[in-house]
Amino acid sequence: MVSPMEKKGDRLRDNLARNIKRAREKLGYTQQELSERADLSSGHMNDLEQGRKWVSAETLQRVADALMVDPWMLLLPEASGDQTAQYDLLTSFASRIKDNVNTTVAETLRELLRPPRS
């Protein structure tokens, strides 16, 4: 007999698998490219996308970073209709924010590290 907790765990694993694949395909990455970006073996990435393995918090963060999303976004349930559009908008927005922050930090560091002008 399967406990309610196991069913919830299965749903989360299914959500994770589906969302990793969706985000990877949206970015145009192959599984091999994503596994390299996340510093995971291609077999491990395949197991994650097939829902055969669960992830540690560290692995979830590495996969999310490689996909340019926040880790919690990979655990969201399947969206339908308007929810799919909202999910895509949310992931796109999060990615743009992350890019803007990275650009701002890089520019600030360059400015701070620039030799003083004579």
Backbone as CSV, one residue per row, in Angstrom:
resi,resn,N_x,N_y,N_z,CA_x,CA_y,CA_z,C_x,C_y,C_z
1,MET,0.850,-1.189,0.000,0.000,0.000,0.000,0.890,1.245,0.000
2,VAL,0.544,2.219,-0.840,1.324,3.446,-0.960,0.758,4.485,-0.004
3,SER,1.633,5.071,0.797,1.196,6.083,1.762,0.938,7.413,1.056
4,PRO,0.122,8.286,1.665,-0.114,9.614,1.082,1.174,10.403,0.894
5,MET,2.149,10.229,1.799,3.425,10.949,1.665,4.186,10.480,0.431
6,GLU,4.153,9.167,0.149,4.822,8.654,-1.038,4.170,9.201,-2.294
7,LYS,2.847,9.304,-2.305,2.149,9.855,-3.463,2.553,11.306,-3.692
8,LYS,2.646,12.091,-2.602,3.064,13.489,-2.735,4.489,13.561,-3.260
9,GLY,5.355,12.685,-2.763,6.732,12.642,-3.232,6.809,12.295,-4.709
10,ASP,5.961,11.351,-5.138,5.923,10.981,-6.553,5.477,12.164,-7.404
11,ARG,4.487,12.899,-6.919,4.007,14.070,-7.672,5.086,15.131,-7.773
12,LEU,5.799,15.369,-6.682,6.890,16.350,-6.731,7.973,15.914,-7.701
13,ARG,8.307,14.626,-7.678,9.332,14.106,-8.588,8.856,14.240,-10.039
14,ASP,7.571,13.964,-10.272,7.011,14.126,-11.619,7.037,15.593,-12.046
15,ASN,6.678,16.489,-11.120,6.727,17.926,-11.423,8.148,18.336,-11.798
16,LEU,9.098,17.892,-10.988,10.499,18.226,-11.229,10.939,17.732,-12.593
17,ALA,10.651,16.481,-12.906,11.061,15.897,-14.186,10.470,16.692,-15.355
18,ARG,9.178,16.956,-15.290,8.498,17.670,-16.372,9.033,19.102,-16.523
19,ASN,9.249,19.782,-15.389,9.700,21.174,-15.449,11.150,21.307,-15.892
20,ILE,11.999,20.352,-15.521,13.373,20.382,-16.008,13.364,20.247,-17.525
21,LYS,12.619,19.286,-18.013,12.570,19.057,-19.466,11.986,20.272,-20.184
22,ARG,10.901,20.819,-19.658,10.264,21.979,-20.291,11.224,23.165,-20.353
23,ALA,11.877,23.458,-19.227,12.802,24.598,-19.188,14.009,24.351,-20.085
24,ARG,14.519,23.118,-20.097,15.668,22.782,-20.948,15.323,22.984,-22.414
25,GLU,14.181,22.471,-22.823,13.763,22.602,-24.213,13.493,24.057,-24.585
26,LYS,12.936,24.806,-23.647,12.661,26.227,-23.898,13.960,26.990,-24.163
27,LEU,15.044,26.591,-23.477,16.348,27.229,-23.674,17.109,26.646,-24.862
28,GLY,16.588,25.573,-25.436,17.238,24.954,-26.585,18.446,24.104,-26.221
29,TYR,18.525,23.659,-24.984,19.642,22.830,-24.534,19.332,21.357,-24.790
30,THR,20.357,20.599,-25.087,20.232,19.146,-25.066,20.409,18.702,-23.613
31,GLN,20.085,17.447,-23.352,20.323,16.928,-22.001,21.815,16.991,-21.678
32,GLN,22.645,16.701,-22.673,24.097,16.731,-22.456,24.556,18.143,-22.088
33,GLU,24.048,19.156,-22.808,24.430,20.543,-22.510,23.995,20.932,-21.097
34,LEU,22.774,20.550,-20.741,22.285,20.886,-19.403,23.103,20.170,-18.336
35,SER,23.420,18.912,-18.566,24.196,18.177,-17.560,25.573,18.805,-17.380
36,GLU,26.178,19.283,-18.463,27.479,19.948,-18.346,27.354,21.266,-17.587
37,ARG,26.312,22.040,-17.896,26.109,23.322,-17.214,25.829,23.133,-15.717
38,ALA,25.175,22.018,-15.375,24.841,21.749,-13.972,25.919,20.899,-13.286
39,ASP,26.940,20.517,-14.031,28.027,19.685,-13.520,27.499,18.361,-12.963
40,LEU,26.645,17.724,-13.767,26.099,16.402,-13.441,26.394,15.465,-14.599
41,SER,26.404,14.174,-14.329,26.584,13.227,-15.422,25.326,13.242,-16.293
42,SER,25.498,12.887,-17.556,24.337,12.869,-18.452,23.345,11.795,-18.009
43,GLY,23.839,10.701,-17.445,22.950,9.657,-16.943,22.101,10.144,-15.780
44,HIS,22.723,10.907,-14.887,21.985,11.455,-13.744,20.916,12.431,-14.235
45,MET,21.271,13.284,-15.202,20.296,14.242,-15.745,19.140,13.498,-16.407
46,ASN,19.462,12.429,-17.138,18.416,11.647,-17.775,17.488,11.038,-16.723
47,ASP,18.065,10.520,-15.644,17.246,9.957,-14.565,16.342,11.022,-13.939
48,LEU,16.844,12.244,-13.793,16.018,13.319,-13.235,14.856,13.643,-14.165
49,GLU,15.149,13.750,-15.457,14.093,14.081,-16.424,13.076,12.961,-16.585
50,GLN,13.487,11.750,-16.299,12.560,10.618,-16.402,11.835,10.356,-15.083
51,GLY,12.185,11.131,-14.051,11.536,10.971,-12.756,11.982,9.725,-12.008
52,ARG,13.145,9.188,-12.368,13.644,7.978,-11.706,14.459,8.284,-10.462
53,LYS,14.910,9.522,-10.327,15.710,9.904,-9.163,15.174,11.173,-8.553
54,TRP,15.432,11.329,-7.280,15.123,12.561,-6.561,16.418,13.345,-6.468
55,VAL,16.365,14.578,-6.022,17.554,15.421,-5.977,17.843,15.881,-4.562
56,SER,19.110,16.151,-4.317,19.489,16.829,-3.073,19.228,18.317,-3.289
57,ALA,19.245,19.070,-2.218,19.061,20.521,-2.331,20.164,21.123,-3.202
58,GLU,21.388,20.622,-3.046,22.513,21.138,-3.830,22.320,20.870,-5.324
59,THR,21.883,19.668,-5.668,21.668,19.333,-7.073,20.517,20.143,-7.642
60,LEU,19.455,20.308,-6.877,18.324,21.129,-7.325,18.799,22.543,-7.633
61,GLN,19.639,23.108,-6.788,20.154,24.458,-7.010,21.014,24.508,-8.269
62,ARG,21.862,23.514,-8.477,22.737,23.501,-9.656,21.931,23.385,-10.941
63,VAL,20.904,22.548,-10.932,20.048,22.408,-12.118,19.294,23.714,-12.361
64,ALA,18.747,24.288,-11.301,18.017,25.560,-11.439,18.935,26.654,-11.966
65,ASP,20.153,26.749,-11.448,21.100,27.755,-11.938,21.396,27.547,-13.418
66,ALA,21.580,26.297,-13.821,21.869,25.997,-15.223,20.694,26.365,-16.121
67,LEU,19.482,26.283,-15.571,18.273,26.629,-16.331,17.856,28.087,-16.138
68,MET,18.594,28.806,-15.304,18.343,30.220,-15.041,16.960,30.467,-14.436
69,VAL,16.578,29.583,-13.504,15.321,29.749,-12.772,15.608,29.534,-11.293
70,ASP,14.666,29.906,-10.457,14.782,29.623,-9.037,14.387,28.170,-8.793
71,PRO,15.008,27.512,-7.825,14.726,26.093,-7.587,13.242,25.777,-7.370
72,TRP,12.535,26.622,-6.646,11.125,26.333,-6.368,10.297,26.244,-7.640
73,MET,10.735,26.930,-8.679,9.973,26.915,-9.925,9.971,25.525,-10.567
74,LEU,10.993,24.743,-10.279,11.075,23.400,-10.853,10.153,22.410,-10.142
75,LEU,9.564,22.829,-9.034,8.687,21.938,-8.274,7.209,22.266,-8.456
76,LEU,6.911,23.278,-9.245,5.517,23.683,-9.441,4.726,22.589,-10.156
77,PRO,3.451,22.443,-9.815,2.623,21.439,-10.497,2.377,21.821,-11.948
78,GLU,1.922,20.843,-12.706,1.651,21.066,-14.125,0.605,22.159,-14.278
79,ALA,0.887,23.057,-15.170,-0.029,24.161,-15.430,-0.862,23.829,-16.660
80,SER,-2.049,24.409,-16.711,-2.891,24.214,-17.888,-3.453,25.553,-18.321
81,GLY,-3.652,25.698,-19.621,-4.251,26.914,-20.153,-3.511,28.171,-19.757
82,ASP,-4.212,29.067,-19.066,-3.634,30.339,-18.639,-2.469,30.143,-17.683
83,GLN,-2.498,29.069,-16.910,-1.410,28.823,-15.966,-0.092,28.573,-16.696
84,THR,-0.154,27.914,-17.851,1.060,27.681,-18.627,1.649,29.004,-19.074
85,ALA,0.809,29.895,-19.550,1.278,31.215,-19.974,1.849,31.974,-18.777
86,GLN,1.197,31.858,-17.632,1.692,32.527,-16.431,3.033,31.942,-15.998
87,TYR,3.179,30.631,-16.065,4.446,29.982,-15.709,5.559,30.460,-16.650
88,ASP,5.267,30.468,-17.949,6.267,30.919,-18.917,6.643,32.376,-18.673
89,LEU,5.645,33.206,-18.377,5.909,34.611,-18.090,6.756,34.748,-16.829
90,LEU,6.418,33.977,-15.802,7.154,34.021,-14.545,8.603,33.575,-14.732
91,THR,8.820,32.480,-15.454,10.192,32.002,-15.669,10.975,32.993,-16.522
92,SER,10.329,33.581,-17.499,10.994,34.575,-18.339,11.364,35.812,-17.513
93,PHE,10.436,36.264,-16.680,10.677,37.419,-15.825,11.820,37.155,-14.854
94,ALA,11.809,35.968,-14.226,12.865,35.611,-13.285,14.221,35.565,-13.982
95,SER,14.240,35.054,-15.184,15.495,34.977,-15.945,16.013,36.376,-16.275
96,ARG,15.119,37.275,-16.671,15.531,38.655,-16.989,16.044,39.369,-15.747
97,ILE,15.388,39.163,-14.619,15.850,39.785,-13.372,17.252,39.294,-13.040
98,LYS,17.458,37.980,-13.124,18.769,37.407,-12.824,19.829,37.985,-13.766
99,ASP,19.512,38.097,-15.050,20.455,38.679,-16.021,20.771,40.128,-15.671
100,ASN,19.740,40.895,-15.318,19.947,42.307,-14.965,20.797,42.452,-13.714
101,VAL,20.549,41.615,-12.728,21.345,41.663,-11.498,22.796,41.321,-11.813
102,ASN,23.004,40.261,-12.588,24.373,39.870,-12.946,25.089,40.977,-13.705
103,THR,24.400,41.625,-14.623,24.997,42.718,-15.387,25.339,43.885,-14.475
104,THR,24.420,44.236,-13.590,24.644,45.349,-12.670,25.819,45.060,-11.741
105,VAL,25.888,43.860,-11.217,26.994,43.489,-10.333,28.318,43.540,-11.095
106,ALA,28.339,43.009,-12.305,29.570,43.019,-13.106,30.017,44.452,-13.402
107,GLU,29.079,45.311,-13.768,29.425,46.701,-14.047,29.936,47.407,-12.797
108,THR,29.302,47.158,-11.678,29.723,47.772,-10.414,31.116,47.303,-10.033
109,LEU,31.379,46.011,-10.174,32.709,45.491,-9.857,33.778,46.078,-10.772
110,ARG,33.472,46.183,-12.058,34.433,46.796,-12.991,34.741,48.230,-12.576
111,GLU,33.726,48.954,-12.180,33.901,50.349,-11.770,34.743,50.424,-10.494
112,LEU,34.450,49.560,-9.546,35.176,49.566,-8.284,36.642,49.133,-8.449
113,LEU,36.893,48.249,-9.384,38.234,47.723,-9.582,39.052,48.505,-10.601
114,ARG,38.428,49.484,-11.225,39.128,50.299,-12.201,40.211,51.120,-11.492
115,PRO,41.394,51.158,-12.091,42.465,51.971,-11.476,42.045,53.444,-11.413
116,PRO,42.474,54.140,-10.392,42.099,55.563,-10.254,42.678,56.358,-11.422
117,ARG,41.903,57.337,-11.810,42.344,58.233,-12.902,43.272,59.288,-12.348
118,SER,44.294,59.591,-13.116,45.270,60.597,-12.657,44.816,61.996,-12.992
